Amino acid sequence: MVRVHVNQHVIRKNVSAAPAEREPPLRVIRGRTSTPAWEVELVGPARVVYSPDRPLKCGARVWIEAADAVVLDDVADPAKAA
C-alpha cells in the first residue's frame, strides 16, 4: 500500500517563497520510504481517508491510500517551468 500526504505547512510556506525556493508539498510513503513530489499519478484503486480521531503517527488526519503510485517530480516543478 502507498500513502500520499499533502503537507499543509509546506503549502503555506510556498505561498511567500520565490519559485526557485518552493518545496514539494506531497509525500509518497511506501513502508519506511518517504519521497517528496510535486505531482503524483495514482494507478489502480485509491481512496481518500479522513480520520480526525485516529490520525497517523505523523499527525496526518487526511491522506490518500492507493495500491500503487507513480511520482512525477519534473512535470509540476514550478522552478523548471519558469
Phi and psi in degrees as a GROMACS rama.xvg file:
@    title "Ramachandran Plot"
@    xaxis  label "Phi"
@    yaxis  label "Psi"
@TYPE xy
-118.86  137.788  VAL-2
-115.234  139.67  ARG-3
-116.199  121.247  VAL-4
-104.587  141.558  HIS-5
-107.631  115.283  VAL-6
-89.1133  104.332  ASN-7
-65.0575  -29.5035  GLN-8
-67.1499  -39.4284  HIS-9
-68.3307  -39.6563  VAL-10
-60.4317  -45.8445  ILE-11
-62.6552  -41.6232  ARG-12
-65.0744  -38.1879  LYS-13
-67.319  -24.6398  ASN-14
-57.8871  -41.703  VAL-15
-99.1504  0.371814  SER-16
-87.9821  151.416  ALA-17
-66.4651  150.459  ALA-18
-51.7095  -38.4543  PRO-19
-72.3138  -16.4356  ALA-20
-100.594  -2.67593  GLU-21
-69.6027  148.84  ARG-22
-110.787  152.089  GLU-23
-62.9924  128.256  PRO-24
-87.4947  -4.85005  PRO-25
-106.238  149.92  LEU-26
-131.708  127.787  ARG-27
-101.184  119.373  VAL-28
-113.881  118.574  ILE-29
-121.985  106.966  ARG-30
61.5525  -118.963  GLY-31
-98.9176  3.38793  ARG-32
-97.4703  129.918  THR-33
-122.443  119.067  SER-34
-115.078  123.285  THR-35
-70.9635  150.042  PRO-36
-152.765  151.539  ALA-37
-90.6341  -33.1429  TRP-38
-147.102  142.404  GLU-39
-131.424  128.445  VAL-40
-99.0704  121.216  GLU-41
-85.769  131.624  LEU-42
-115.873  124.616  VAL-43
85.8791  -166.196  GLY-44
-64.4381  144.516  PRO-45
-149.945  158.701  ALA-46
-148.612  150.249  ARG-47
-98.389  129.831  VAL-48
-114.065  130.7  VAL-49
-118.474  116.354  TYR-50
-134.716  80.0184  SER-51
-67.8184  -27.7763  PRO-52
-91.3135  -18.1961  ASP-53
-134.518  71.4567  ARG-54
-69.3048  165.283  PRO-55
-69.6486  168.144  LEU-56
-57.3601  -29.7611  LYS-57
-79.1151  -8.97925  CYS-58
102.427  -6.96261  GLY-59
-64.4054  134.001  ALA-60
-107.912  -15.0009  ARG-61
-132.776  133.008  VAL-62
-155.477  168.801  TRP-63
-113.237  131.826  ILE-64
-110.822  134.114  GLU-65
-140.642  156.339  ALA-66
-66.4047  -36.7701  ALA-67
-159.406  161.842  ASP-68
-149.106  150.955  ALA-69
-117.226  124.889  VAL-70
-88.3119  126.154  VAL-71
-117.456  76.7986  LEU-72
-63.6764  -47.9217  ASP-73
-70.2381  -26.342  ASP-74
-61.6875  -44.5044  VAL-75
-109.525  18.4642  ALA-76
-75.2203  109.642  ASP-77
-64.0637  -27.3654  PRO-78
-68.2217  -33.5144  ALA-79
-84.1259  -19.4162  LYS-80
-80.1365  -20.0762  ALA-81
